[in-house]
Every structure is written in structure tokens, then in C-alpha cells.
Amino acid sequence: MSTTDFFDLWLHVLALATYGGATLAVVALLLPAANGMADPAARRTVLSRGLRVYDPLAIAALGVLVMTGAFNLTAYKDALRGEFFARVGWLLVWKLVLAFAVVMVGTYITFGLAHRIVRSELLEDPVDAEWLTSMSRRLTYACVLALALLAFATWLGLELGHLPR
């Protein structure tokens, strides 16, 4: 393994841990802390502060994850040459489908849900407790889905790494 391949692999693992860890922190720490507050305005403020950090971190980690995954795949394809699709074809297809799903759910979390909560706080919109509860619930479900998809994609990635070169 070349130095570049080694660096790309560790950057890929670091991005995976960053995205997974940040998403897990939202589900396990931020949402329970915010949902434990009775005052909807305080709940929105706490969510907004946490999500203002999460949003750019998650998008950056997903971007690095996709790019380093492509770099690693290119090196793997170069090593196997003509046998690439025969050896990894269907496994790779499922890995890429799951990776695409992780990116789509991650984008929904950051731009579809979290950004709207942050924006409503920054614009000082009137607090709608029902809307905020709905957004928190959807955020919980989406984060859990993202983590499940990420776990399956990681498992397939590990399977790809164990194939003989």
C-alpha cells in the first residue's frame, strides 16, 4: 500500500468516525437535552446552538467520505484491472447504493431539518411548540436511519477490504 493510499484510507476512516460520531451525538445528547426542556423557546435555542456546529461538520465529513471513498476505489480498480467487476461487482453496487442513501439522508438532516430550526432561531421567528416537536421527532428518526445506513455501508466496505487483491 502506497503512502497516498494509506493516507486516503485513514482520512476515509476519520471522516466516517466524524460523521457517525456527530450524528450519534445529536441523537444521544443534543435531542434528549433539548427535549427535556419545558420551554419551547429554550428548546429551540439549545437545538439551534448544537445544530449550528453539526450542520457544517456533517456536510464536510460526508464530502470527505465520498471523495476518499472514490480515491480508494480508484486505487482498488487499478490493482485488480480486468478482474475488478468480476470480483467486487455486486458488493460494490450495494455499497454505492447505501453510500448514496447515507448522503441523501444526511443532506435531508442538515438542509431539510436542522437548517430550518437554526434559521427560525436566527430570524427570531415566533416559537411554535408543535412545529418544533415535529422537527425534533423527524430529526431523531432521520439521524437513526442515517446511522443504520452508515453501519451497513461500513460493513460492506469492510467486506470489500477483505477481498483478495
N, C-alpha and C positions, 0 to 999 in steps of 0.2 A: 504494500500500500504506500503510495507516494505521500509526501508531506501535505500536498494540496488536498488529496482525498481524505487524509486523516483530519485535517482542519475542517473541511466541509462536513464530515460526519459529526464531529464534535459540535460544530455550530448548529447542525440539524438537531442534535440531541438537546442542546441548550435552548433552542427555540421551542422545541416540543415541551420541555420542562417549564419554560416561562409561560407559554400559553396555557398549558394544563394547570399549572400552579396558580396562575392568576384567576382562571375561571373557577377553579376549586375554591379559592379564597372568596370569590363573590358569593358562591353558593353556601359555603360553610361558615363564613364570618360576616361579610357585609350585609347580606339579606337578612339573616337572623337578627343581627344587631339592629338594623333599621326596622324590621317588622315587630320588634319588641317594644317599640316606642308608641305611645298612645297618640301623641300629637302628629297629625299628618304633615304639618309644615316641617317639624323637626325630622321626621322620617325622610321627607324629600331632600332636605339639606344633607343628611348623612349619606343617602344614596348618591346624591349628586357629587359630593366630595370624593367618594370612593370610585365612582364611575368615571370621573374626570381623569383619574390615573389609569384605570383599567382600559378605557377605550383606545388611546394611542398605543399602549403597551401590547394589547391583544392584536391590534391590526399589524403592528410592526412584527410581532412574533409570528403571526400567520404568514406574512410576506417572506420573512427569512426562512420559515419552514418550507414553503413552496419552492423557493429558489434553490435552497440547498438540497432539497429532495430531487429537483431536476438535475442539479450538478452531479449528485451521487448516481442517479440513474444513467446519466450520460457516460460516466466512467464505467459503470457496470455493463452497459451496452457495448462499449468499446472493448472490454475484456472478453465478452462472450461472442462478439461478432455475429456470425451466421446462426449460431445456436440460441441467440437471445430469446426470440419469441417462442421457440420450442420449449425452452426451459422455464421461462417465467411468465409466459403469455397471460393465462387466466388469473394467476395470482396477482400479477401486475394490474390487470383490468380492475379487479375488485379493490385493490389498494388505491388506485386512482379514483374510483367512484367514491370510496369513503373519504379520501382526501378532499375531493370536490365538495362533498356533503359537509365536512368539517368547516371548510372555508365559507360555504353558504350560510350555515347556522351561525358561525362566528360573526359574519357580516350582519346578519339579522340581529344578533345580540347587541353589537356595538352601534350600528346605524339605525336599526329599526326600533330598538327599545331604549338602550342606555342613553343614546344621544338625545332622545326626546325628553327623558327625565332631566338630564343636565340642562337642556335648553329651557325647559319650563322653570327651572330654578334660577338660571341666569337672567331670564326675562322677567322674573318675579311675577309670573302668572298666578292667578288665584289658585289655591291648592284644592284639588278635587280628590277627596279621600278615596272614593270608589275607583276613579281612574288610576290612582297611584297603587292601590291594592291589586288591580288588574294587571298593571305593568309589572309589579313585583312578582306576581304569580307566573306571568309569561316569561319573565326573566329567569326565574327558577327552573321552569320546565326546559327552556332553551339551553341553559347552561348545563343541566343534567344530560340533555340529548347530545350536546357538543362533547361533553366528557366521555360519554359512551361511544360515540363515533370515533373520537380520538383514540380511545383504548383499543377498539377493533382495528383501526388503521395502523396503530403501533404494533399490534400483534402480527398483522400481515407484513409489516415492514421487517419485523424480526424474522419471520419465515423467509422473506426474500434474502435476508442477510445470511441465512444458514444454507442456502443453495450452493452447491459447489461451483466454483468459477473455472 
